[in-house]
């Protein structure tokens, strides 16, 4: 009989110790969340060529399919030019003379390079948060040394997403 009591006592202790562990065990959980977002989309059109008139010519930059920007804007800014130190200058190859040019934004802001400002790299010329167009004007700046002839040059733009202000 003593063996049965001892076995019963041991069985009871084993059950109680298991219960105590189970009763004292804590459970913790972690909530999970994932937000699936669409990647931003946009198409930007910049004129391939502009023949600048005496009183200036339009430089229309268009954006379409602008979607899912998530607090950002599509920014078009000057990356550089084909002239020394990225100056906004046209060159007459025949006479080896130069002529500066300006970009005048819709709000009247003038973008140009002069002796005090050597380059316009990073200057934004257009921004979009939806489909639309920006109509800037490109103007020649005739210098006293400018000679009759054809002046050419190129300007390169960066297009990308930046935080909207």
N, C-alpha and C positions, 0 to 999 in steps of 0.2 A: 503494500500500500504506500509505503514511503517513496518508492520509486515512481509511482503514478503521481503522487503529490509533487515530487521534485520535477518530473517531466511537465506536469501541468503548470507549475510555477515558472519554469523556464520558458514554456510556450507563451504564457501570459506576459512575461517580461519582454520577450521578443516582439510580440504584437504591440505592446505598449510603447516600446522604444521606436518601433516603426511608425506608429501613430504620432509620436512626439515629433519625429523628424518631418513627417508629412504636415503636421499641424503648424510647425514653425517655419516651414519653407515658404519663401515669398516668390510670387511670380511678377515679372516685369514685362512690359510690352513696349515696342517701338512702333510709332505710326510712320508709315511710308507714304510719300507723295512724289509724283513725277508729273510735270506739266509738259505736255507735248506741244511744241510750237512749230509753226511753219517757218522755214528759212525766209529771210527777206528776199524780195524780188524787185527788180527795177530794170528798165532799159533807158539809156541816155543817148541822145543823138546830138552830136556836135558837128557843125559844118566842116566838110573836108577841105573846102577852099572858099575864101572870101576875097573878092576883088574890091579893094577899098576905094570908094569914091572921094572926091575932093572934100566934101562936107561930111564924110563918114559913111559907114555901111553897117547894116544890122548883123549882129552875130546872135542868132536865135539858138538857144540850147533847150531841147525838149526832153521831158521825162515821161515815160509811160509804163504801164504795168507795175506801178509803185504799190507794194503791199507788204504787210507784216513787218513794219520797221521797228516796232517795239521800243518806242521812245528815242529812236534815232532819226537822222535825216540823210538823204543822199546829197553829198557835197561834191561840187565840181570846183577844183582849185587849180591854180597855175603850178605846173611841175617844172617848167623851164622853157627856154627858147634855144634857137640854134645859133645865138650870137654870144660873144665873149661875156662871161659872168652872168649869163641868162638875162641880159638886158633886152628890153622890148624895142628892138631896132630892126629895120629893114635895110637890106644892102643892095646897092646898084653895082652889079658885078663888072659892068663895062667901065664905069667911071671911078669905081672903088670908093664911092661915097655912101653915107648912111643917112637914114631918116628915122626918127623915133615914131612910135605910135602909142596911142592910149586906148584903154578900154573904159568906156563910161557906162556904169551900171544903171539900171532902171531908176534907182533912187538918186542918181546924180553923182555918186562916188566915182572919182577918177582913179584908175589904176595905171600907173606908168613908172618907168625907171628914169631917173635923172642923175645928175652928178652926186646928189645927196642920198639917193636911194638906188642902189645898184641893181637890185633884183626884186621881183614880185613873187618869187616862189612861195607857195603856201597860201596866197591870197585867194579867197573864195570868190568865184564869179557867178555862181548859181547854187541854189539849194532847193530841195524838194522834199515835202512830206506826203505829197500826193501827185497824181498826174498833172502836168502843166508845162508851161514854157516860160523862159526868161529871155527878154529881148534887150541885150546890151548893144552898144554901138562901138565900132572900132574906128578911130580917127587918126589920120596921118598928122604928124607934127613936123611941119617943114622948117628946116634949119636954114640959116643964111648960106651955108655951104652946099645945100641940096642942089643938085643939077638935074636937068631934064633927063628922063630915062625911066626904066622899069626897076622898081625896088621890090625885093622879095625877102621872105623870111618865114619862120614857122614858130608856132607855140604849141607846147604839149600840156595836156591837162591830166590831173589825177582825179579819178572818180571813185568814190567809196562812201561808206557809212561812217558817220560821226555822231556823237551825242547831240541831240537837239537841245537848243538853249531853253 
